[in-house]
Amino acid sequence: MSSSDWFAAPSQAERDRAAAHARSAEAQAGHIPDLPAGTGARPVERVAVIGAGTMGGGIAMALANAGLASTLIDVDTPSLARGLERIRANYAVSVARGKLSQAQVEARLATIQASTALADAGAADLVIEAVFEDLALKQRLFGQIDRIARPGAILATNTSGLDIDAIASATTRPADVVGAHFFSPAQVMRLLEVVRSRDTAPDVVQTLMALGPRLGKVAVLARVYPGFIGNALFRQYHREAHFLIEDGALPHEVDAALTGFGYAMGVFAVHDMAGNDVGYPTRKAQTATRAQNRRWSDLILSLVEQGRLGQKSGKGWYRYEPGSRTPQRDPELEALVVAESARLGISRQAVGRQEILERCLFGMVNEGARLLELGIAQRPGDIDIVCLSGYGFPAAQGGPMAMADRIGLDHVAAAVQRLHARHGLWWQPAPLLLQLARQGSSFAQWQARR
C-alpha cells in the first residue's frame, strides 16, 4: 500500500471488516484472563454519587435509566439544586424528542434521592466520587468516605487520569478502591473505563466490569497510567494538532483533514464547541512544573486570555456569526497563529493532509503499542473500543490499532521513526511497534499469540 492510499476512504469491504472487528472487540472486552476462576461480582443495588455537577448528575441519570437507586450528594443546597435542575432539563429534552414519556421521567427521577450530608453515602453498595479533578481534593474526600462507607462497599473515583493508587492510599481499604471513568455526557456515552489499582480486589474489578453492560455501556479494563487508555491516546492526537498549527497549518486545514478521514468534527471545532477555557486553570498551573526537555504548545492559553473562548464568545479558533454555530475562518486568529510561530522561532511551512493525518493518528498508534507492552491495556481491541466508543474515532476505520494493521506496521513504524528524528522526544518509538514491524507482524497476530 502506498502512502497516498493510507488514509483513503475505506471500501465497503473494509467498512464491513471494521464493523466485524468492533463487534468482536466489544464482546472480548469483558473477558479478564487474570481474574481467579469463579470470581463473582459484589451486589450493587444502592449507589451514592458524590458531586452533583455535570458528571455526577449524568452518572445519576445513567443509574436511574438502568433502574438503580442512587443518592446524589453535594456540599450545599444551591449546588445540589443546580444539579437536580440540570437533570430535569436533560430529561425534558428526551420528552420533547419523544424518547421518553413524562411518566417515565418521573419514575426515573424518583430513584434519585438528594442530600447535602456525606454520611448518607454510608449505606451504599457502591460510592462513585465525581468531584473536581484535583488529586488532593479526591484524597481528602476518600479519607472521609473510608470512615463512612459500610464494610464491603466499593469506592469508585470518576477521575479521567489521576493516580488511583494515590487516591486509594488515603483509605484503609485500598482493595475496595477502583476507577470508574464515565464519559460526558455520562447518561449518553457508551464507554466506561474501569481502572484497577495495584490493590483493587478481583471481585471489585468484576463488579465494575458487570456494571457497564447493566448501564447499557461497554466496559473496558485499564491499569493505572496517566490518562489510562483513552486520554493517553487522545493526548497524542490533541498535542500534534496544536503543534501542526504552530508549524504552518491553519485550524481549518487540520480540521478538514480529520473530518475527511471520518471524524464528525475536527480538533479545533470541538475546542470551540466545548469552550477553550475548559481546563484552563489546570493547564495554566502545569506550565510551572512541566518537564523542560520537550516541546509544549500554549496557544490555547493565549486564546483564552484574549477572550477567544469559542462558540459562547463568538470567537475562538474560528469566528461565529450571531446565533450560528458554523465555524468561519477568522483572519484575526490566523494572524495570531502566525505571530505565535514567529515568537517561537518557527519558520512556517505548508502542511499537507498526509502529514496532518500521520502526526495526529500515528502518535495514537505508537502510544497504544506502549500501553500494550506495559500491560495498561489488555488487548489491541480494547484500545480500539475505547477510541470508537469514547473519542469519536471513525467507525469505518475500526479504531487506531486496526487501522495500523490495515496500513501495515512496517509503514507505521517507519513514519514514527521519521517523525522521531524530526520532532524529538514525543515520538520515541514504542519497542513493541518496532518489534512487530521487524517481524512483519500485526497487533492482531500479537494478540492471537497471547
C-alpha positions as CSV (number, residue, x, y, z in Angstrom):
1,M,0.0,0.0,0.0
2,S,1.4,3.4,-1.0
3,S,1.4,6.2,1.5
4,S,-1.1,8.1,-0.7
5,D,-3.6,5.3,0.0
6,W,-3.2,5.0,3.7
7,F,-5.9,7.4,4.6
8,A,-8.2,6.9,1.6
9,A,-11.9,6.4,2.3
10,P,-12.4,2.7,3.2
11,S,-14.2,0.4,0.7
12,Q,-17.4,-1.3,1.7
13,A,-15.5,-4.5,2.3
14,E,-13.1,-2.6,4.6
15,R,-16.1,-1.0,6.4
16,D,-17.6,-4.4,6.9
17,R,-14.4,-5.7,8.3
18,A,-14.1,-2.7,10.6
19,A,-17.7,-3.3,11.9
20,A,-17.0,-7.0,12.5
21,H,-13.7,-6.1,14.3
22,A,-15.6,-3.7,16.6
23,R,-18.3,-6.3,17.4
24,S,-15.6,-8.9,18.2
25,A,-13.5,-6.5,20.3
26,E,-16.6,-5.3,22.3
27,A,-17.5,-8.9,23.0
28,Q,-13.9,-9.7,24.2
29,A,-13.6,-6.6,26.3
30,G,-15.4,-8.1,29.3
31,H,-13.0,-11.2,29.4
32,I,-10.3,-10.7,32.0
33,P,-7.9,-13.6,31.8
34,D,-6.0,-13.0,35.0
35,L,-9.0,-13.0,37.4
36,P,-9.2,-16.1,39.5
37,A,-11.7,-18.7,38.2
38,G,-15.1,-18.3,39.7
39,T,-14.6,-14.6,40.7
40,G,-18.1,-13.2,41.3
41,A,-19.4,-9.7,41.5
42,R,-20.5,-7.9,44.6
43,P,-24.2,-7.0,44.8
44,V,-25.0,-3.4,43.7
45,E,-28.5,-2.2,44.4
46,R,-27.9,1.2,46.0
47,V,-25.3,3.8,44.8
48,A,-24.1,7.1,46.2
49,V,-22.9,9.7,43.8
50,I,-20.8,12.4,45.3
51,G,-20.8,15.6,43.3
52,A,-23.9,16.9,41.5
53,G,-22.1,18.7,38.7
54,T,-22.3,17.7,35.0
55,M,-20.6,14.4,35.5
56,G,-22.2,13.5,38.8
57,G,-25.6,14.4,37.5
58,G,-25.1,12.4,34.3
59,I,-23.9,9.3,36.3
60,A,-27.1,9.6,38.5
61,M,-29.1,9.7,35.3
62,A,-27.3,6.6,33.9
63,L,-28.1,4.7,37.1
64,A,-31.7,5.9,37.0
65,N,-32.1,4.8,33.4
66,A,-31.0,1.3,34.4
67,G,-33.4,1.2,37.4
68,L,-30.7,1.6,40.0
69,A,-31.5,3.8,43.1
70,S,-29.0,6.4,44.0
71,T,-28.3,9.2,46.5
72,L,-26.8,12.3,44.8
73,I,-24.7,14.2,47.3
74,D,-23.2,17.7,47.1
75,V,-21.7,20.1,49.5
76,D,-24.6,22.6,49.8
77,T,-28.2,23.1,48.9
78,P,-27.6,25.5,46.0
79,S,-25.1,23.2,44.3
80,L,-27.5,20.3,44.7
81,A,-30.4,22.3,43.4
82,R,-28.4,23.2,40.3
83,G,-27.5,19.6,39.7
84,L,-31.1,18.4,40.0
85,E,-32.3,21.2,37.7
86,R,-29.8,20.1,35.1
87,I,-31.0,16.5,35.4
88,R,-34.6,17.6,34.9
89,A,-33.6,19.8,31.9
90,N,-31.8,16.8,30.3
91,Y,-34.9,14.6,30.8
92,A,-37.1,17.4,29.4
93,V,-35.1,17.2,26.2
94,S,-35.8,13.5,26.0
95,V,-39.5,14.1,26.5
96,A,-39.6,16.8,23.8
97,R,-37.9,14.5,21.3
98,G,-40.4,11.7,22.1
99,K,-37.8,9.4,23.5
100,L,-39.4,9.2,27.0
101,S,-42.9,10.0,28.4
102,Q,-43.3,12.3,31.3
103,A,-44.4,9.4,33.4
104,Q,-41.2,7.5,32.6
105,V,-39.2,10.6,33.6
106,E,-41.0,10.9,36.9
107,A,-40.3,7.3,37.6
108,R,-36.6,7.8,37.0
109,L,-36.4,10.9,39.0
110,A,-38.0,9.1,41.9
111,T,-34.9,6.8,42.1
112,I,-32.6,9.7,42.7
113,Q,-32.5,11.0,46.3
114,A,-30.7,14.2,47.1
115,S,-28.6,15.1,50.1
116,T,-26.0,17.5,51.4
117,A,-24.9,15.0,54.0
118,L,-21.9,12.8,53.1
119,A,-23.0,10.4,55.8
120,D,-25.9,9.4,53.5
121,A,-23.3,7.5,51.5
122,G,-22.9,5.1,54.4
123,A,-25.5,2.6,53.3
124,A,-24.5,2.4,49.6
125,D,-23.1,-0.7,48.0
126,L,-21.1,1.5,45.6
127,V,-19.9,5.0,46.1
128,I,-18.9,7.0,43.0
129,E,-17.0,10.2,43.5
130,A,-17.4,12.7,40.7
131,V,-15.9,15.9,42.0
132,F,-13.3,18.3,40.5
133,E,-10.2,16.7,39.0
134,D,-7.8,17.5,41.8
135,L,-5.8,14.8,43.5
136,A,-5.5,16.4,46.9
137,L,-9.3,17.0,47.0
138,K,-10.1,13.5,46.0
139,Q,-7.7,12.1,48.6
140,R,-9.3,14.2,51.4
141,L,-12.7,13.0,50.2
142,F,-11.8,9.4,50.0
143,G,-10.4,9.6,53.6
144,Q,-13.9,10.8,54.6
145,I,-15.7,8.2,52.6
146,D,-13.5,5.5,54.1
147,R,-14.8,6.4,57.6
148,I,-18.4,6.5,56.4
149,A,-18.9,3.7,53.9
150,R,-20.1,0.3,55.1
151,P,-17.7,-2.7,55.1
152,G,-17.5,-4.2,51.6
153,A,-18.7,-1.1,49.8
154,I,-16.9,-0.3,46.6
155,L,-15.3,3.1,46.5
156,A,-15.0,4.3,42.9
157,T,-13.5,7.5,41.5
158,N,-14.6,9.1,38.2
159,T,-11.1,10.6,37.6
160,S,-10.1,10.8,33.9
161,G,-6.5,10.3,34.6
162,L,-5.3,10.8,38.2
163,D,-3.3,8.2,40.1
164,I,-5.8,5.8,41.6
165,D,-3.1,4.2,43.7
166,A,-2.5,7.6,45.3
167,I,-6.3,8.0,45.9
168,A,-6.6,4.5,47.3
169,S,-3.7,5.2,49.7
170,A,-5.9,7.8,51.5
171,T,-8.2,4.9,52.7
172,T,-7.7,1.9,55.0
173,R,-9.2,-0.4,52.3
174,P,-7.4,0.1,49.0
175,A,-8.7,-3.3,47.8
176,D,-12.2,-1.7,47.6
177,V,-11.0,1.3,45.5
178,V,-11.3,1.3,41.7
179,G,-11.5,3.8,38.9
180,A,-14.9,4.3,37.1
181,H,-14.2,6.7,34.3
182,F,-17.5,7.8,32.8
183,F,-17.6,9.9,29.7
184,S,-19.6,13.1,29.3
185,P,-22.5,13.2,29.0
186,A,-22.5,10.1,31.2
187,Q,-26.1,9.3,30.6
188,V,-25.4,9.1,26.8
189,M,-21.8,8.0,26.2
190,R,-21.4,4.2,25.9
191,L,-17.9,3.8,27.3
192,L,-17.0,3.1,30.9
193,E,-13.2,2.8,31.6
194,V,-12.7,0.6,34.6
195,V,-9.3,1.2,36.2
196,R,-7.8,-1.2,38.6
197,S,-5.1,-0.1,41.0
198,R,-2.3,-2.3,42.2
199,D,-4.5,-3.4,45.2
200,T,-8.0,-3.5,43.6
201,A,-9.7,-6.8,44.6
202,P,-10.7,-9.2,41.8
203,D,-14.4,-9.1,42.8
204,V,-14.3,-5.3,42.7
205,V,-13.0,-5.4,39.1
206,Q,-15.6,-8.0,38.2
207,T,-18.4,-5.8,39.7
208,L,-17.4,-2.7,37.8
209,M,-17.0,-4.7,34.5
210,A,-20.5,-6.1,35.0
211,L,-21.9,-2.6,35.9
212,G,-21.1,-1.3,32.4
213,P,-23.5,-3.6,30.5
214,R,-26.1,-3.1,33.2
215,L,-26.0,0.6,32.4
216,G,-26.0,-0.1,28.7
217,K,-22.3,0.7,28.3
218,V,-19.3,-1.2,27.2
219,A,-16.7,-1.6,30.0
220,V,-13.0,-1.7,29.1
221,L,-10.4,-2.5,31.7
222,A,-7.2,-0.5,32.2
223,R,-4.4,-0.2,34.7
224,V,-3.1,3.0,36.3
225,Y,-1.3,5.2,33.9
226,P,-1.5,8.9,33.1
227,G,-4.8,9.2,31.2
228,F,-5.4,5.4,31.4
229,I,-6.2,4.2,27.8
230,G,-8.4,6.9,26.2
231,N,-6.8,10.1,27.4
232,A,-3.3,8.6,27.0
233,L,-4.0,8.3,23.3
234,F,-6.1,11.4,23.0
235,R,-3.2,13.5,24.3
236,Q,-1.1,12.4,21.3
237,Y,-3.9,13.4,18.9
238,H,-4.5,16.7,20.6
239,R,-0.9,17.7,21.1
240,E,0.1,17.1,17.5
241,A,-2.9,19.1,16.2
242,H,-1.6,22.1,18.2
243,F,2.0,21.6,17.0
244,L,0.8,21.5,13.4
245,I,-0.8,24.9,13.9
246,E,2.5,26.3,15.1
247,D,4.4,24.6,12.3
248,G,2.4,26.0,9.5
249,A,-1.1,24.6,9.2
250,L,-4.3,26.6,10.0
251,P,-7.2,25.3,12.1
252,H,-9.5,24.7,9.1
253,E,-6.8,22.7,7.3
254,V,-6.3,20.4,10.3
255,D,-10.0,20.0,10.9
256,A,-10.7,19.4,7.2
257,A,-8.1,16.6,7.1
258,L,-9.6,15.0,10.2
259,T,-13.2,15.2,9.0
260,G,-12.1,13.9,5.6
261,F,-10.7,10.9,7.4
262,G,-14.0,10.3,9.1
263,Y,-14.2,12.3,12.3
264,A,-17.5,14.0,12.9
265,M,-15.7,17.2,13.9
266,G,-12.1,18.4,13.9
267,V,-10.0,19.2,17.0
268,F,-10.4,22.9,16.8
269,A,-14.1,22.9,16.1
270,V,-14.5,20.7,19.1
271,H,-12.5,23.0,21.3
272,D,-14.7,25.9,20.3
273,M,-17.9,23.9,21.0
274,A,-16.7,22.7,24.4
275,G,-15.1,26.1,25.3
276,N,-11.4,26.8,25.1
277,D,-11.5,27.8,28.8
278,V,-12.4,24.2,29.9
279,G,-9.4,23.0,31.9
280,Y,-7.6,26.4,31.7
281,P,-6.7,26.7,35.4
282,T,-5.1,23.2,35.3
283,R,-3.2,23.8,32.1
284,K,-2.0,27.2,33.3
285,A,-0.8,25.7,36.6
286,Q,1.0,22.9,34.8
287,T,3.2,25.4,32.9
288,A,5.2,26.0,36.1
289,T,6.1,22.3,36.8
290,R,6.1,20.5,33.4
291,A,9.3,18.9,32.0
292,Q,11.6,21.3,30.2
293,N,13.1,18.7,27.9
294,R,10.3,18.6,25.4
295,R,8.1,20.8,23.3
296,W,4.7,22.2,24.6
297,S,2.1,24.4,23.0
298,D,0.5,27.2,24.9
299,L,-1.5,28.7,22.1
300,I,-4.9,27.7,23.6
301,L,-3.9,29.6,26.8
302,S,-3.3,32.7,24.7
303,L,-6.7,32.4,23.1
304,V,-8.5,32.2,26.5
305,E,-6.6,35.2,27.8
306,Q,-7.7,37.2,24.8
307,G,-11.4,36.2,25.4
308,R,-11.5,33.7,22.5
309,L,-13.5,31.1,24.3
310,G,-15.2,29.6,21.3
311,Q,-18.9,29.5,20.3
312,K,-20.0,31.1,23.6
313,S,-17.9,34.2,23.0
314,G,-18.5,34.3,19.2
315,K,-14.8,33.6,18.5
316,G,-12.2,31.0,19.3
317,W,-10.2,29.0,16.7
318,Y,-12.9,30.3,14.4
319,R,-15.4,33.1,14.4
320,Y,-19.2,32.6,14.7
321,E,-22.0,34.8,13.3
322,P,-24.6,35.8,16.0
323,G,-26.9,32.8,16.5
324,S,-24.8,30.5,14.4
325,R,-22.6,27.6,15.4
326,T,-21.0,27.3,12.0
327,P,-17.2,27.9,12.2
328,Q,-15.9,30.6,9.9
329,R,-12.2,31.3,9.2
330,D,-11.0,34.3,11.2
331,P,-8.2,36.5,9.8
332,E,-7.6,37.8,13.3
333,L,-7.0,34.3,14.7
334,E,-4.8,33.3,11.7
335,A,-2.6,36.4,12.3
336,L,-2.3,35.4,16.0
337,V,-1.2,32.0,14.9
338,V,1.5,33.4,12.6
339,A,2.7,35.7,15.3
340,E,3.0,32.8,17.8
341,S,5.1,30.8,15.3
342,A,7.4,33.8,14.9
343,R,7.7,34.2,18.7
344,L,8.7,30.6,18.9
345,G,11.3,31.0,16.1
346,I,9.4,28.5,13.9
347,S,9.6,29.1,10.1
348,R,6.1,28.2,9.0
349,Q,5.8,25.7,6.1
350,A,2.8,24.4,4.3
351,V,1.5,21.2,5.8
352,G,-0.4,18.7,3.7
353,R,-3.2,16.3,4.5
354,Q,-0.8,13.3,4.7
355,E,1.4,14.9,7.3
356,I,-1.6,16.1,9.3
357,L,-3.1,12.6,9.5
358,E,0.2,10.9,10.1
359,R,1.0,13.1,13.1
360,C,-2.5,13.1,14.6
361,L,-3.1,9.3,14.1
362,F,0.3,7.5,14.3
363,G,1.1,9.1,17.6
364,M,-2.0,7.3,18.9
365,V,-0.9,4.0,17.5
366,N,2.6,4.4,19.0
367,E,1.1,5.2,22.4
368,G,-1.3,2.2,22.0
369,A,1.7,-0.1,21.4
370,R,3.3,1.3,24.6
371,L,0.1,0.6,26.6
372,L,0.1,-3.0,25.4
373,E,3.7,-3.7,26.3
374,L,3.2,-2.1,29.7
375,G,0.1,-4.1,30.4
376,I,-2.1,-0.9,30.8
377,A,-4.5,-2.2,28.1
378,Q,-5.2,-5.9,27.8
379,R,-5.6,-6.2,24.1
380,P,-5.4,-4.0,20.9
381,G,-9.2,-4.4,20.5
382,D,-9.7,-2.8,23.9
383,I,-7.8,0.3,22.7
384,D,-9.9,0.4,19.6
385,I,-13.2,0.1,21.5
386,V,-12.2,2.9,23.8
387,C,-11.4,5.2,20.9
388,L,-14.5,4.2,19.0
389,S,-16.9,4.5,21.9
390,G,-15.5,7.4,23.8
391,Y,-13.5,9.6,21.5
392,G,-15.3,9.6,18.1
393,F,-12.7,7.6,16.2
394,P,-14.3,6.9,12.8
395,A,-16.2,3.6,13.0
396,A,-15.4,2.8,9.3
397,Q,-11.7,2.7,10.3
398,G,-12.2,0.2,13.1
399,G,-10.0,2.0,15.7
400,P,-6.4,3.1,15.6
401,M,-4.8,-0.3,16.1
402,A,-7.0,-1.9,13.5
403,M,-6.2,1.0,11.1
404,A,-2.5,0.5,11.8
405,D,-2.8,-3.3,11.0
406,R,-4.5,-2.4,7.7
407,I,-1.8,0.1,6.7
408,G,1.0,-2.3,7.8
409,L,3.1,-1.8,10.9
410,D,6.2,-1.6,8.8
411,H,4.8,1.6,7.3
412,V,3.6,3.0,10.6
413,A,6.9,2.3,12.4
414,A,8.9,3.9,9.6
415,A,6.7,7.0,9.8
416,V,7.1,7.1,13.6
417,Q,10.9,6.8,13.3
418,R,11.0,9.6,10.7
419,L,8.8,11.8,13.0
420,H,11.0,11.0,15.9
421,A,14.1,12.1,14.0
422,R,12.4,15.3,13.1
423,H,10.4,16.2,16.2
424,G,12.2,14.5,19.1
425,L,11.1,13.0,22.4
426,W,7.3,12.9,21.9
427,W,7.8,10.5,19.0
428,Q,10.1,8.0,20.8
429,P,9.1,4.7,19.1
430,A,7.4,2.1,21.3
431,P,9.6,-1.1,21.3
432,L,6.6,-3.3,20.6
433,L,5.7,-1.3,17.5
434,L,9.3,-1.7,16.2
435,Q,9.4,-5.4,17.1
436,L,6.2,-6.2,15.3
437,A,7.2,-4.2,12.3
438,R,10.5,-6.1,12.0
439,Q,8.7,-9.4,12.3
440,G,6.2,-8.4,9.6
441,S,3.5,-9.0,12.2
442,S,0.4,-7.1,13.3
443,F,-1.3,-6.2,16.6
444,A,-4.0,-8.8,15.8
445,Q,-1.3,-11.5,15.4
446,W,0.4,-10.4,18.6
447,Q,-2.9,-10.8,20.4
448,A,-3.6,-14.2,18.9
449,R,-0.2,-15.5,20.1
450,R,-1.1,-14.5,23.6
